[in-house]
Amino acid sequence: MFRTIKLLHPDYVRGRIDLTSLQGLKLSLRSLVFLKKNLTNLRKGHLAFISKLVGVKIHYLEQYLAELNRNTSFFESLEQQYLSVWPSHRFYPHFFETNYPSKGGSVFFQSVTMYLLVRAMRPNVVIETGGAGGKSSTFILQALKDNQQGRLVTLDLNPEATGRLNSEYSWWPQGQPSYFLVPDNLRNRLDIRLGDAKTNLPKLLEEIDSFDLFRHDSDHSYEHMLFEFRAAWPMLRDGGILVSDDIRANTSFYEFCQEVDREPVVSLQALGGIQK
Ligand SMILES: C[S@@+](CC[C@H](N)C(=O)[O-])C[C@H]1O[C@@H](n2cnc3c(N)ncnc32)[C@H](O)[C@@H]1O
């Protein structure tokens, strides 16, 4: 061990061994340690966000996360759905995808937050706005399945209104309906409402007595976000949770928290939440 350190010290090796490659090695080792430390901190910070929001110990969240990571058939079916429409889609090993935030390369991290929230809260009714291809919906549905209770009502625009039917939406796989990613075995708890949330959210809220968890991820304009928060809050049960993606898009989330006199809980990943 001591010998290795001595060997890696530039003063010791100067002039004897190819210094450039050793320094390169030292640098990359240092950046790996730095990266690992940073990612671990991000992960811990993120679990702390959920723990604070729901009032569940981090220890339980770690268990739910471990359970998700062990569920290889879930990841296999999700990857199959992705690859069937985007054959060149690149996946990181799923442990990385679920444990580290998007800046670390994950496409799943935000959705994993929803999985953990749903596991920890055990809701009966979850409402989500902005379902798109169904990535976040799939994680919510898997959590409901693991809880063996609850349903998801998810709102997105009609395909005609999204531009997905023509070339405006270049990344959308041609001919695929909304929520195309949701595997068949998770659809029994899924209720999709297509149309503008401005009309469909109030309509839905008239239908139900109350609900447990609300997630905004649709139109991130100031007016629309405020509209959704104000519409959803009165029907959210006491103790229920409202979370919003992209709270940095404008000040609506913070203004709403003031309006309802709640202290926001905010994650590093631009997610915010409050408990009623
Ligand atoms: C950021 S994407 C949602 C991503 C999704 N949650 C996921 O995890 O993949 C935003 C979605 O909001 C939808 N959207 C935008 N404005 C909307 C509105 N007024 N009502 C309902 N959905 C809307 C868009 O069609 C789009 O699919």
The ligand as an SDF file (V2000), in Angstrom:
LIG
                    3D

 27 29  0  0  0  0  0  0  0  0999 V2000
  -42.5470   17.0290  -18.9340 C   0  0  0  0  0  0  0  0  0  0  0  0
  -43.7680   16.1130  -19.7480 S   0  0  0  0  0  0  0  0  0  0  0  0
  -44.2160   14.9440  -18.5510 C   0  0  0  0  0  0  0  0  0  0  0  0
  -43.1810   13.8740  -18.3460 C   0  0  0  0  0  0  0  0  0  0  0  0
  -43.6870   12.6800  -17.5940 C   0  0  0  0  0  0  0  0  0  0  0  0
  -44.1730   13.0030  -16.2790 N   0  0  0  0  0  0  0  0  0  0  0  0
  -42.6060   11.6060  -17.5140 C   0  0  0  0  0  0  0  0  0  0  0  0
  -42.1940   11.2470  -16.4150 O   0  0  0  0  0  0  0  0  0  0  0  0
  -42.1580   11.1420  -18.5600 O   0  0  0  0  0  0  0  0  0  0  0  0
  -45.0710   17.2510  -19.7820 C   0  0  0  0  0  0  0  0  0  0  0  0
  -46.4130   16.7260  -20.3080 C   0  0  0  0  0  0  0  0  0  0  0  0
  -47.4100   17.6610  -19.9380 O   0  0  0  0  0  0  0  0  0  0  0  0
  -48.4080   17.6560  -20.9320 C   0  0  0  0  0  0  0  0  0  0  0  0
  -49.1880   18.9240  -20.8380 N   0  0  0  0  0  0  0  0  0  0  0  0
  -48.7730   20.1730  -21.1640 C   0  0  0  0  0  0  0  0  0  0  0  0
  -49.7640   21.0600  -20.9630 N   0  0  0  0  0  0  0  0  0  0  0  0
  -50.8170   20.3640  -20.4790 C   0  0  0  0  0  0  0  0  0  0  0  0
  -52.1480   20.7110  -20.0920 C   0  0  0  0  0  0  0  0  0  0  0  0
  -52.5850   21.9780  -20.1670 N   0  0  0  0  0  0  0  0  0  0  0  0
  -52.9740   19.7370  -19.6590 N   0  0  0  0  0  0  0  0  0  0  0  0
  -52.5450   18.4440  -19.5740 C   0  0  0  0  0  0  0  0  0  0  0  0
  -51.3010   18.0570  -19.9300 N   0  0  0  0  0  0  0  0  0  0  0  0
  -50.4570   18.9940  -20.3880 C   0  0  0  0  0  0  0  0  0  0  0  0
  -47.6140   17.5130  -22.2270 C   0  0  0  0  0  0  0  0  0  0  0  0
  -48.4450   16.9880  -23.2450 O   0  0  0  0  0  0  0  0  0  0  0  0
  -46.4840   16.5720  -21.8020 C   0  0  0  0  0  0  0  0  0  0  0  0
  -46.8000   15.2500  -22.1340 O   0  0  0  0  0  0  0  0  0  0  0  0
  1  2  1  0
  2  3  1  0
  2 10  1  0
  3  4  1  0
  4  5  1  0
  5  6  1  0
  5  7  1  0
  7  8  2  0
  7  9  1  0
 10 11  1  0
 11 12  1  0
 11 26  1  0
 12 13  1  0
 13 14  1  0
 13 24  1  0
 14 15  1  0
 14 23  1  0
 15 16  2  0
 16 17  1  0
 17 18  1  0
 17 23  2  0
 18 19  1  0
 18 20  2  0
 20 21  1  0
 21 22  2  0
 22 23  1  0
 24 25  1  0
 24 26  1  0
 26 27  1  0
M  CHG  2   2   1   9  -1
M  END
$$$$
